[in-house]
Amino acid sequence: MNFQEAFEWLKTSLSFGITPGLERVQWLLEQLGNPQHQLAAIHVVGTNGKGSTVNYLRHIFQEAGYTVGTFTSPSIMDFRERIAINGHMISREDFVKAVELLQPVVSRLESETDFGPVTEFELITLIMFIYFARLHPVDLVVIESGLGGRYDSTNVFTPLAVICTSIGLDHQNFLGDTHLAIAGEKIGVLKRGVPLIFAEHRLEVRQLFYQTAERLASPIYEKGKHFDLTETDTGLTFSDEEGQLTNLVLAMPGQHQVSNSSLALMTSRLLAKTYPNLTDEHIKNALAKSFWLGRTEFIFPNLMIDGAHNDESIKALVDVLQQDYADKTIHILFAAIDTKPAHSMLQQLQGFADLTVTTFDYPKAYALEAYPEAYPRVASFEKWLARLEEAREEDLFVITGSLYFIGQVRRHLLSPQGSSNA
């Protein structure tokens, strides 16, 4: 089998969509010898900030000399980046090896069980477990959950720690219509005795987390109560019951990144005994250079892309633009997928005088004619980018919306053709 054949086999499962439940993954992993139980791993759940938090953790432990595997979604440039070691995505050769180990077991699933066909995300999750446990063992794996938590296909291992980044109204058709219902799905990954680290201000969600942690005898660490990261004249200062870490600087802007990095920092402090090479200096160095593709990322000095794909992440982007770039004339291009609240997302962006909508090549992309007529439209992001040719020094161009959209824009901009046109 070559890579293209392995890739096509994976993509055939896309038609099966999302099928919540753990039966298929658990059965398949058992046939494979339960490789997930061989991993030392952190589980990251939440609505927004999961990828950034995973990335902070990767940089922190890598800075200390450890080999760190990561599992994230969606991809920005290449789907293989979802499974990576020290920032290097799984090789084509190892991907093929993992598929070859997995294929015979998957072929037995339908004939030997009544669990139904495996989904694409489940296959990628299984490939991840095989890769990190069998093909390329690592010191630590940081695993981002997919949809929800309780019934997410990643929820099949006992982690060293569980991090919940935020609770927002997203994927309500699967997770519930309220913050409390969604929180119940996210916290479903917590196992007995496993530490829970979270940042959440809603009282009902906090109460749920504390009740769940108490029932499972899990230590709990809440941002603002047990630890915090605050601004000072000399940078950021982290505080917990062990003391302080001062003069911290983040490579990524925004208060949401202060929260995300604080969760990673608290978790790394909790795991310091398990990973004794880790020092405060490693943490400082890692935070100062950790960035995440497609999140407040400058492709050119006057062009930022940001995968703000729901109301909460749009708010975080607006806060960054208003606080850090108030001296700029901001031009925004927006595109979303049809499962997101595009109207309310656009309403938050109306404070910027120049706001344009577009569509892109993706099955679920919001059709251009579906946007409210009040917003100027452009047929493609390539046409909008032509405006950069006449940009003034005070202009800042921002492309935002779906992460799938951002991925297409980024690939275009970094291609030889795209960079020559910018």
matplotlib code that plots the C-alpha trace (Angstrom):
import matplotlib.pyplot as plt

x = [0.0, 1.2, 0.3, -2.4, -4.1, -4.0, -5.3, -8.2, -9.1, -9.3, -11.4, -14.0, -15.2, -16.1, -19.5, -20.4, -20.3, -20.4, -21.7, -21.2, -20.3, -17.3, -18.3, -16.6, -13.3, -13.1, -13.7, -11.1, -8.6, -9.1, -8.4, -5.2, -4.0, -5.2, -2.3, -4.0, -3.1, 0.6, 0.6, 1.4, -1.0, -2.9, -6.5, -7.6, -11.3, -13.4, -15.0, -12.3, -8.6, -7.9, -5.3, -3.5, -3.3, -2.0, 0.6, 1.7, 2.1, 4.0, 6.5, 6.9, 7.8, 9.8, 11.8, 12.8, 14.1, 11.1, 9.6, 6.0, 3.3, 0.2, -3.2, -5.2, -8.0, -8.8, -5.7, -4.6, -2.1, -2.0, -4.3, -1.2, -0.3, -3.1, -0.7, 2.7, 5.8, 7.7, 5.7, 6.7, 3.7, 3.5, 5.4, 3.7, 5.6, 4.4, 0.9, 0.8, 2.2, -0.5, -3.2, -1.9, -2.1, -5.6, -7.3, -7.7, -9.3, -11.7, -12.8, -13.9, -15.9, -19.0, -19.1, -18.4, -20.4, -23.5, -21.8, -22.1, -19.3, -16.3, -16.1, -13.2, -12.4, -12.4, -9.9, -7.6, -7.9, -7.0, -4.0, -2.8, -2.9, -1.1, 1.6, 2.4, 2.2, 3.8, 5.5, 7.1, 6.8, 7.1, 7.6, 4.2, 1.1, -1.2, -4.6, -7.2, -10.8, -12.9, -16.6, -17.6, -15.9, -18.0, -18.7, -15.7, -13.5, -10.5, -12.2, -10.7, -7.6, -6.8, -4.9, -2.3, -4.5, -7.7, -7.8, -11.0, -10.3, -13.7, -17.4, -19.2, -22.4, -21.1, -22.3, -25.5, -27.2, -24.9, -23.9, -27.0, -28.5, -27.0, -23.6, -24.4, -25.4, -22.3, -20.1, -21.6, -20.4, -16.9, -16.4, -17.3, -13.7, -12.6, -11.5, -11.2, -8.3, -7.2, -6.5, -8.9, -7.5, -10.1, -10.9, -14.7, -16.6, -20.2, -21.5, -23.5, -20.6, -18.2, -20.5, -20.8, -17.0, -16.6, -19.3, -17.8, -14.3, -15.5, -17.4, -14.3, -11.9, -10.1, -7.9, -9.3, -7.5, -9.5, -8.0, -8.5, -8.8, -6.0, -3.7, -3.7, -1.7, -1.8, -0.3, 2.4, 4.8, 7.4, 5.3, 3.0, 3.2, 2.0, 0.9, -0.1, 0.3, 3.9, 4.9, 5.3, 6.9, 7.5, 8.5, 6.6, 6.0, 3.5, 4.2, 0.5, -1.7, -5.0, -6.5, -7.8, -4.2, -3.4, -6.1, -4.9, -1.3, -2.1, -3.9, -0.8, 1.5, -0.5, -0.6, 3.1, 3.7, 1.5, 3.5, 6.9, 7.6, 6.8, 9.0, 11.8, 13.9, 11.3, 12.4, 10.9, 13.3, 12.0, 8.5, 9.5, 11.3, 8.4, 5.7, 7.8, 8.0, 4.8, 2.4, -0.3, -1.1, -4.1, -4.6, -3.9, -1.1, 0.6, 1.3, 2.6, 3.2, -0.2, -2.2, -3.5, -5.4, -7.5, -9.7, -12.4, -15.1, -17.8, -19.2, -16.7, -13.6, -14.9, -15.2, -11.6, -10.5, -12.4, -10.8, -7.3, -7.9, -9.4, -6.7, -3.6, -4.3, -6.5, -4.2, -4.9, -7.6, -8.9, -10.3, -12.0, -12.9, -15.2, -16.4, -18.0, -19.5, -23.3, -23.3, -22.0, -23.9, -22.6, -25.2, -24.2, -20.5, -20.9, -22.8, -19.8, -17.5, -19.8, -17.8, -15.1, -16.1, -14.8, -16.3, -16.7, -18.1, -17.1, -17.5, -14.9, -14.6, -15.9, -19.1, -20.5, -19.3, -21.9, -23.2, -22.5, -26.2, -27.1, -25.4, -27.5, -27.5, -26.2, -22.7, -20.5, -19.7, -16.7, -16.7, -13.4, -10.7, -8.2, -10.1, -10.2, -6.4, -5.8, -6.5, -3.2, -1.4, -2.7, -2.4, -1.4, 0.9, -2.1, -4.1, -4.4, -6.1, -7.8, -9.2, -11.3, -14.1, -14.0, -10.7, -11.3, -11.5, -8.3, -6.5, -7.3, -6.2, -3.0, -2.1, -2.7, -0.7, 2.3, 2.4, 4.8, 1.9, 0.1, 3.2, 4.2, 0.7, 0.7]
y = [0.0, 3.5, 6.7, 7.7, 4.4, 4.7, 8.3, 7.3, 4.5, 7.0, 9.5, 6.9, 7.1, 10.8, 9.9, 8.3, 11.7, 12.0, 9.0, 9.7, 6.7, 4.7, 1.1, 1.0, 2.6, 0.5, -2.7, -1.9, -0.9, -4.1, -6.1, -4.0, -4.8, -1.5, 0.7, 3.7, 2.3, 2.5, 6.3, 9.0, 11.7, 14.8, 15.3, 18.7, 19.5, 22.7, 24.9, 27.3, 27.4, 23.7, 23.9, 26.8, 25.1, 21.9, 23.9, 25.6, 22.3, 20.9, 23.7, 23.6, 19.9, 20.0, 22.9, 20.6, 17.9, 15.6, 14.1, 15.3, 13.9, 16.0, 15.2, 18.2, 19.1, 20.4, 20.7, 23.9, 23.0, 19.2, 16.7, 14.8, 17.7, 16.5, 13.8, 15.2, 14.8, 17.9, 19.8, 17.5, 15.7, 12.0, 10.8, 9.3, 6.1, 5.8, 6.8, 3.9, 1.5, 2.5, 2.1, -1.4, -2.4, -0.9, -2.0, -5.8, -5.0, -2.4, -4.9, -7.2, -4.6, -4.8, -8.6, -9.3, -6.5, -4.4, -1.2, 0.3, 1.7, 3.5, 7.3, 9.3, 10.9, 7.5, 6.2, 9.2, 8.7, 5.0, 5.9, 8.3, 5.7, 3.2, 5.8, 7.0, 3.6, 1.3, 3.1, 6.1, 6.0, 9.4, 10.8, 12.6, 12.9, 15.9, 14.9, 17.3, 16.0, 16.3, 16.8, 17.1, 14.7, 12.0, 10.2, 11.5, 8.8, 10.1, 9.3, 5.8, 6.4, 7.5, 10.8, 12.3, 15.4, 16.8, 20.5, 22.2, 25.5, 27.1, 26.3, 28.0, 27.4, 25.3, 22.0, 22.4, 19.8, 17.2, 18.6, 20.4, 23.9, 25.3, 26.0, 23.5, 20.7, 21.2, 21.3, 18.0, 16.5, 18.0, 16.9, 13.4, 12.7, 13.0, 9.8, 8.9, 10.6, 12.5, 16.3, 18.7, 22.1, 24.6, 28.3, 29.0, 31.8, 30.6, 29.5, 26.5, 25.1, 25.6, 23.8, 20.9, 20.7, 20.7, 18.1, 15.8, 16.2, 15.4, 12.3, 11.0, 12.1, 14.2, 17.2, 20.4, 23.6, 26.6, 29.7, 32.7, 30.6, 28.0, 29.7, 32.8, 34.6, 38.4, 41.4, 43.4, 46.2, 43.7, 41.2, 38.4, 36.8, 33.2, 32.4, 29.1, 27.6, 26.7, 30.3, 32.7, 32.7, 36.3, 38.2, 35.9, 37.0, 35.4, 35.1, 35.2, 38.2, 38.4, 37.8, 34.4, 33.4, 34.5, 32.1, 29.2, 29.6, 29.7, 26.3, 24.8, 26.4, 25.0, 21.6, 21.5, 22.5, 19.6, 17.2, 18.4, 15.4, 13.1, 15.1, 16.3, 17.9, 20.7, 24.0, 27.5, 28.7, 26.1, 27.4, 31.0, 30.2, 28.0, 30.6, 33.3, 31.4, 29.3, 30.2, 28.3, 28.2, 30.2, 31.9, 35.7, 34.7, 37.4, 36.0, 39.4, 42.5, 43.9, 40.6, 38.6, 35.3, 34.0, 30.9, 32.6, 30.0, 30.8, 33.6, 33.3, 33.2, 36.1, 38.1, 37.2, 38.4, 41.7, 42.2, 41.7, 44.1, 46.8, 46.6, 46.0, 47.5, 50.6, 52.7, 50.7, 50.9, 47.4, 45.6, 42.2, 39.3, 36.7, 33.3, 30.6, 27.1, 26.6, 25.0, 28.1, 31.3, 33.5, 36.3, 36.8, 36.4, 39.2, 41.4, 41.4, 42.5, 45.4, 47.8, 47.7, 49.9, 47.6, 44.2, 41.9, 38.4, 35.6, 31.9, 29.1, 25.7, 23.4, 21.3, 23.1, 26.6, 29.4, 30.3, 33.9, 34.6, 33.3, 36.2, 39.3, 41.8, 44.5, 43.1, 43.7, 40.5, 39.3, 36.1, 34.8, 35.6, 35.9, 38.9, 40.5, 40.0, 42.2, 45.2, 44.6, 46.0, 49.5, 49.2, 52.2, 52.0, 52.3, 49.4, 46.0, 43.3, 40.4, 37.2, 35.2, 32.7, 28.9, 27.1, 25.3, 28.7, 29.9, 26.7, 27.4, 31.0, 30.1, 27.5, 30.0, 32.8, 30.6, 29.1, 30.7, 32.1, 33.5, 35.1, 36.8, 38.4, 39.7]
z = [0.0, -0.8, 0.9, -1.6, -1.2, 2.6, 2.4, 0.1, 2.4, 5.3, 3.3, 2.4, 5.9, 5.7, 4.3, 7.6, 9.3, 13.1, 15.1, 18.9, 21.0, 22.1, 21.3, 17.9, 19.1, 22.2, 20.3, 17.7, 20.3, 22.1, 18.9, 18.6, 22.2, 23.7, 22.7, 24.4, 27.8, 27.0, 26.7, 29.3, 28.1, 29.0, 27.8, 26.7, 26.3, 25.9, 23.3, 22.4, 23.1, 23.0, 20.1, 21.7, 25.1, 23.5, 21.7, 24.9, 26.6, 23.7, 23.7, 27.5, 27.7, 24.5, 25.8, 28.7, 26.4, 26.3, 23.1, 22.9, 20.7, 19.9, 18.5, 17.3, 14.9, 12.4, 10.3, 8.7, 6.0, 5.8, 7.6, 8.8, 11.1, 13.4, 14.6, 15.3, 17.4, 18.5, 15.9, 13.0, 11.5, 11.0, 8.0, 5.0, 5.7, 9.3, 8.3, 5.8, 8.5, 10.9, 8.3, 7.4, 11.1, 11.3, 8.1, 8.9, 12.2, 10.8, 8.1, 10.9, 12.7, 10.5, 10.2, 13.9, 15.6, 15.2, 16.2, 12.7, 10.4, 11.8, 11.2, 9.8, 13.1, 14.8, 12.3, 12.8, 16.6, 16.2, 13.9, 16.6, 19.3, 17.1, 16.1, 19.6, 21.3, 18.7, 15.8, 17.6, 21.4, 23.1, 26.6, 26.7, 24.4, 24.6, 23.2, 22.1, 22.2, 19.1, 19.5, 23.2, 25.5, 27.1, 23.8, 21.9, 20.4, 22.4, 25.7, 26.0, 28.1, 31.7, 31.4, 33.7, 33.8, 32.2, 31.1, 30.3, 28.4, 28.1, 27.7, 24.8, 22.8, 19.9, 18.3, 20.2, 18.0, 19.5, 22.9, 24.2, 24.1, 27.4, 28.8, 31.6, 29.2, 27.1, 30.3, 31.3, 28.0, 28.3, 31.9, 30.9, 30.2, 33.8, 35.5, 39.1, 40.8, 37.7, 38.3, 36.7, 35.6, 34.3, 33.6, 33.7, 35.4, 35.1, 38.5, 37.3, 35.3, 38.2, 40.6, 38.1, 37.9, 41.6, 42.2, 39.5, 40.9, 44.4, 43.2, 41.5, 44.2, 41.6, 42.7, 41.2, 40.1, 39.1, 37.4, 39.7, 42.8, 42.9, 40.3, 38.1, 35.5, 35.8, 34.1, 35.9, 34.8, 33.9, 32.0, 33.3, 36.7, 37.4, 41.0, 42.6, 46.0, 45.3, 44.6, 41.7, 38.3, 37.1, 33.9, 31.6, 28.0, 25.5, 21.8, 21.1, 21.9, 23.7, 27.1, 25.9, 25.4, 28.9, 30.1, 27.8, 28.7, 32.4, 32.1, 30.4, 33.0, 35.9, 34.4, 33.7, 37.4, 38.5, 36.4, 37.3, 39.6, 36.7, 34.4, 36.6, 33.8, 33.6, 35.0, 35.3, 32.7, 30.2, 30.9, 30.3, 27.0, 25.7, 26.3, 24.7, 21.4, 21.3, 18.5, 16.8, 13.0, 12.0, 15.4, 15.3, 12.9, 10.7, 7.3, 6.2, 8.4, 7.4, 7.1, 10.0, 9.7, 12.6, 12.8, 14.9, 14.2, 16.8, 18.9, 21.7, 19.5, 17.4, 20.7, 21.5, 18.1, 18.5, 21.9, 20.4, 17.5, 19.7, 22.4, 20.4, 17.0, 17.8, 15.7, 12.6, 9.9, 10.0, 7.0, 7.6, 5.3, 6.8, 5.8, 7.9, 7.5, 7.7, 11.2, 12.8, 13.9, 11.1, 11.8, 15.4, 14.6, 11.9, 14.3, 16.6, 13.7, 12.7, 14.8, 12.1, 9.2, 6.5, 6.7, 3.7, 3.4, 1.0, 0.5, -0.2, -1.6, 1.1, 1.2, 4.3, 3.4, 3.9, 0.4, -0.6, -1.2, 2.3, 4.0, 4.9, 2.1, 4.3, 4.1, 1.0, -0.8, -2.8, -4.8, -3.4, -1.0, -3.9, -5.3, -1.8, -1.4, -4.4, -2.1, -0.4, -3.5, -2.6, 1.2, 3.3, 6.3, 8.7, 7.1, 8.8, 6.8, 8.8, 7.4, 9.8, 10.2, 9.7, 10.3, 7.1, 5.3, 7.1, 6.0, 2.4, 2.7, 4.4, 1.8, -1.0, 0.7, 1.4, -2.1, -4.6, -6.5, -3.5, -2.0, -5.3, -5.5, -2.0]

ax = plt.figure().add_subplot(projection="3d")
ax.plot(x, y, z, "-o")
ax.set_aspect("equal")
plt.show()
